[in-house]
């Protein structure tokens, strides 16, 4: 089953969930702040999508981090920061449970979600 990771108060996540409902796509939602996200999941997401695509440098959480935390960022530090501050994860993350994920909710990502589901 498709799992969608995001924040319940994120407008983009809410739009994605409404879209999934309208498309008749069964899914479950995990709020990364309330439900958490495991380090293993973070590593799996980073392996599939690339940590650069997963780290939301446009977020207010990123802008609020001390400069020392943002300097010389690499995959290990990015995963640690996203695990510590789940709002740093670009949203939504569509997890198909077979190693593939899609990050974001633009037209290209919608097409990728449908393709991954064979629709």
Backbone as numpy.savetxt, mean C-alpha at the origin, in Angstrom:
# Nx Ny Nz CAx CAy CAz Cx Cy Cz
-8.24 -14.60 -1.80 -9.09 -13.41 -1.80 -8.21 -12.17 -1.80
-8.66 -11.18 -2.50 -7.96 -9.91 -2.56 -8.01 -9.22 -1.20
-6.85 -8.77 -0.74 -6.77 -7.97 0.49 -6.31 -6.57 0.10
-7.01 -5.58 0.60 -6.66 -4.20 0.34 -6.13 -3.60 1.63
-4.90 -3.10 1.58 -4.28 -2.44 2.73 -4.38 -0.94 2.51
-4.78 -0.22 3.54 -4.89 1.22 3.45 -5.27 1.81 4.79
-5.80 3.01 4.75 -6.28 3.70 5.94 -7.77 3.96 5.77
-8.54 3.70 6.82 -9.99 3.84 6.71 -10.41 5.28 6.44
-9.60 6.25 6.83 -9.97 7.65 6.62 -9.31 8.26 5.39
-8.70 7.44 4.55 -8.05 7.89 3.32 -9.08 7.96 2.20
-9.23 9.12 1.58 -10.21 9.28 0.50 -9.95 8.33 -0.66
-8.69 8.16 -1.03 -8.36 7.27 -2.14 -8.72 5.83 -1.80
-8.47 5.42 -0.58 -8.83 4.06 -0.16 -10.34 3.86 -0.20
-11.07 4.85 0.26 -12.54 4.76 0.22 -13.05 4.65 -1.21
-12.46 5.43 -2.12 -12.84 5.35 -3.54 -12.52 3.96 -4.09
-11.36 3.43 -3.73 -10.97 2.10 -4.20 -11.95 1.03 -3.72
-12.34 1.13 -2.46 -13.27 0.14 -1.91 -14.64 0.23 -2.58
-15.10 1.45 -2.86 -16.37 1.63 -3.58 -16.27 1.05 -4.98
-15.14 1.27 -5.64 -14.92 0.74 -6.98 -14.95 -0.79 -6.97
-14.28 -1.39 -6.00 -14.27 -2.85 -5.90 -15.70 -3.39 -5.71
-16.47 -2.72 -4.86 -17.87 -3.11 -4.64 -18.66 -3.02 -5.96
-18.50 -1.90 -6.66 -19.22 -1.70 -7.92 -18.84 -2.73 -8.97
-17.58 -3.17 -8.94 -17.10 -4.18 -9.89 -17.46 -5.60 -9.45
-18.01 -5.73 -8.25 -18.37 -7.05 -7.73 -17.16 -7.90 -7.35
-16.10 -7.24 -6.93 -14.86 -7.94 -6.58 -14.82 -8.17 -5.08
-14.81 -9.46 -4.69 -14.73 -9.81 -3.26 -13.36 -9.40 -2.73
-13.37 -8.83 -1.53 -12.11 -8.36 -0.93 -12.28 -8.23 0.57
-11.16 -8.10 1.24 -11.19 -7.72 2.65 -10.26 -6.53 2.80
-10.57 -5.68 3.76 -9.80 -4.45 3.98 -9.03 -4.55 5.29
-7.77 -4.15 5.23 -6.94 -4.08 6.44 -6.45 -2.66 6.61
-6.82 -2.05 7.72 -6.34 -0.70 8.04 -4.93 -0.84 8.61
-3.97 -0.28 7.89 -2.56 -0.47 8.30 -2.25 0.18 9.64
-3.03 1.19 10.00 -2.80 1.84 11.29 -3.47 1.05 12.41
-4.72 0.68 12.22 -5.48 -0.01 13.27 -5.12 -1.49 13.36
-5.01 -2.16 12.20 -4.74 -3.59 12.18 -3.25 -3.92 12.12
-2.47 -2.94 11.69 -1.03 -3.16 11.55 -0.69 -3.89 10.27
0.58 -3.92 9.98 1.10 -4.65 8.82 2.42 -5.25 9.28
2.62 -6.51 8.99 3.80 -7.20 9.49 5.04 -6.81 8.70
6.17 -7.00 9.32 7.44 -6.76 8.65 7.59 -7.69 7.45
7.11 -8.93 7.59 7.17 -9.89 6.49 6.34 -9.40 5.31
5.15 -8.85 5.60 4.31 -8.30 4.53 5.00 -7.11 3.87
5.61 -6.24 4.67 6.31 -5.08 4.13 7.42 -5.54 3.18
8.18 -6.54 3.59 9.27 -7.06 2.74 8.71 -7.65 1.45
7.60 -8.36 1.57 6.96 -8.97 0.39 6.45 -7.89 -0.56
5.83 -6.85 0.00 5.35 -5.73 -0.83 6.52 -5.06 -1.55
7.60 -4.81 -0.80 8.76 -4.14 -1.37 9.39 -4.99 -2.48
9.41 -6.30 -2.27 9.98 -7.19 -3.28 9.13 -7.16 -4.56
7.83 -7.12 -4.41 6.93 -7.15 -5.56 6.88 -5.80 -6.28
6.68 -4.73 -5.55 6.45 -3.41 -6.17 7.69 -2.54 -6.19
8.67 -2.87 -5.35 9.83 -1.99 -5.19 9.58 -1.03 -4.04
10.54 -0.90 -3.17 10.33 -0.05 -1.99 10.12 1.40 -2.37
10.71 1.83 -3.48 10.54 3.23 -3.90 9.09 3.53 -4.27
8.41 2.55 -4.88 7.00 2.74 -5.25 6.10 2.68 -4.03
6.54 1.99 -3.01 5.74 1.77 -1.81 5.84 2.92 -0.80
6.98 3.59 -0.79 7.22 4.67 0.18 6.60 5.97 -0.32
5.66 6.52 0.44 4.95 7.73 0.06 5.68 8.97 0.58
6.57 9.49 -0.26 7.35 10.67 0.14 6.54 11.96 0.04
5.33 11.88 -0.47 4.46 13.07 -0.55 3.59 13.21 0.69
3.65 12.24 1.59 2.76 12.25 2.75 3.20 13.27 3.80
2.23 13.69 4.60 2.56 14.59 5.70 3.41 13.87 6.74
3.24 12.56 6.84 4.06 11.78 7.77 5.52 11.85 7.36
5.82 11.70 6.06 7.19 11.78 5.57 7.77 13.18 5.83
6.99 14.20 5.52 7.47 15.57 5.72 7.72 15.86 7.19
7.01 15.17 8.07 7.18 15.40 9.50 8.33 14.64 10.14
8.93 13.72 9.39 10.05 12.96 9.94 11.29 13.85 10.06
12.13 13.57 11.03 13.40 14.30 11.12 14.26 14.04 9.88
15.04 15.04 9.49 15.88 14.90 8.30 16.82 13.70 8.39
17.28 13.40 9.59 18.20 12.26 9.75 17.52 10.95 9.38
16.21 10.85 9.58 15.47 9.63 9.21 15.28 9.52 7.70
15.25 10.67 7.01 15.01 10.68 5.58 16.29 10.61 4.76
17.41 10.90 5.39 18.69 10.92 4.68 19.17 9.51 4.35
19.77 9.38 3.19 20.38 8.11 2.75 19.44 6.93 2.92
18.20 7.10 2.48 17.19 6.04 2.62 17.51 4.90 1.65
17.40 3.70 2.15 17.57 2.51 1.33 16.43 1.55 1.65
16.42 0.39 1.03 15.29 -0.53 1.21 15.08 -0.92 2.67
16.13 -1.28 3.35 16.00 -1.70 4.75 15.45 -0.60 5.64
15.97 0.60 5.47 15.49 1.73 6.29 14.05 2.10 5.90
13.74 2.03 4.61 12.38 2.35 4.16 11.38 1.37 4.76
11.71 0.09 4.73 10.81 -0.93 5.30 10.64 -0.71 6.80
11.73 -0.40 7.48 11.65 -0.14 8.93 10.77 1.08 9.21
10.94 2.15 8.42 10.13 3.35 8.62 8.66 3.09 8.33
8.37 2.35 7.25 6.97 2.06 6.92 6.34 1.13 7.96
7.14 0.25 8.54 6.62 -0.62 9.60 6.31 0.19 10.85
7.16 1.16 11.13 6.99 2.01 12.32 5.90 3.06 12.11
5.81 3.58 10.89 4.85 4.63 10.54 4.03 4.16 9.34
2.97 3.38 9.54 2.22 2.81 8.41 1.63 3.84 7.45
1.45 5.07 7.90 0.93 6.11 7.00 1.93 6.45 5.90
3.17 5.97 6.00 4.16 6.18 4.95 3.96 5.25 3.76
3.09 4.26 3.90 2.84 3.32 2.82 1.91 3.98 1.81
2.33 3.98 0.54 1.47 4.51 -0.51 0.23 3.64 -0.58
-0.91 4.27 -0.73 -2.17 3.55 -0.63 -3.02 3.73 -1.87
-3.92 2.77 -2.04 -4.03 1.48 -1.37 -3.04 0.47 -1.94
-2.84 -0.59 -1.19 -2.04 -1.72 -1.66 -3.01 -2.88 -1.89
-3.07 -3.36 -3.12 -3.91 -4.49 -3.48 -3.04 -5.74 -3.45
-3.35 -6.66 -2.56 -2.56 -7.88 -2.38 -3.39 -9.07 -2.86
-2.90 -9.74 -3.89 -3.63 -10.85 -4.51 -3.29 -12.20 -3.88
-2.39 -12.20 -2.90 -2.08 -13.41 -2.16 -1.20 -14.40 -2.88
-0.68 -14.03 -4.03 0.19 -14.94 -4.75 1.50 -14.26 -5.13
1.89 -13.29 -4.32 3.15 -12.60 -4.55 3.04 -11.31 -5.31
1.95 -11.11 -6.04 1.78 -9.89 -6.81 0.96 -8.87 -6.04
1.39 -7.62 -6.13 0.62 -6.54 -5.53 0.53 -5.39 -6.53
-0.44 -4.53 -6.31 -0.59 -3.29 -7.07 -0.68 -2.18 -6.04
0.09 -1.11 -6.27 0.12 0.02 -5.34 -0.45 1.24 -6.03
-1.45 1.86 -5.40 -2.04 3.08 -5.92 -3.40 2.83 -6.54
-4.05 3.93 -6.97 -5.40 3.79 -7.50 -5.67 4.79 -8.63
-4.82 4.76 -9.63 -5.07 5.52 -10.84 -5.58 4.54 -11.89
-5.89 5.04 -13.07 -6.46 4.18 -14.12 -5.56 2.99 -14.43
-4.25 3.23 -14.49 -3.32 2.13 -14.79 -3.38 1.05 -13.71
-3.47 1.47 -12.45 -3.56 0.49 -11.36 -4.89 -0.25 -11.38
-5.97 0.45 -11.71 -7.27 -0.22 -11.82 -7.19 -1.32 -12.88
-6.58 -1.01 -14.02 -6.42 -1.99 -15.09 -5.57 -3.17 -14.62
-4.51 -2.88 -13.86 -3.64 -3.94 -13.34 -4.41 -4.84 -12.37
-5.27 -4.26 -11.55 -6.07 -5.04 -10.60 -7.00 -5.97 -11.38
-7.70 -5.44 -12.36 -8.62 -6.26 -13.15 -7.87 -7.37 -13.89
-6.72 -7.02 -14.44 -5.91 -8.03 -15.15 -5.47 -9.14 -14.20
-5.00 -8.77 -13.01 -4.54 -9.76 -12.04 -5.68 -10.68 -11.60
-6.90 -10.16 -11.64 -8.06 -10.96 -11.25 -8.69 -11.69 -12.43
-8.09 -11.52 -13.62 -8.59 -12.21 -14.80 -9.89 -11.64 -15.33
-10.11 -10.35 -15.13 -11.35 -9.68 -15.60 -11.06 -8.80 -16.79
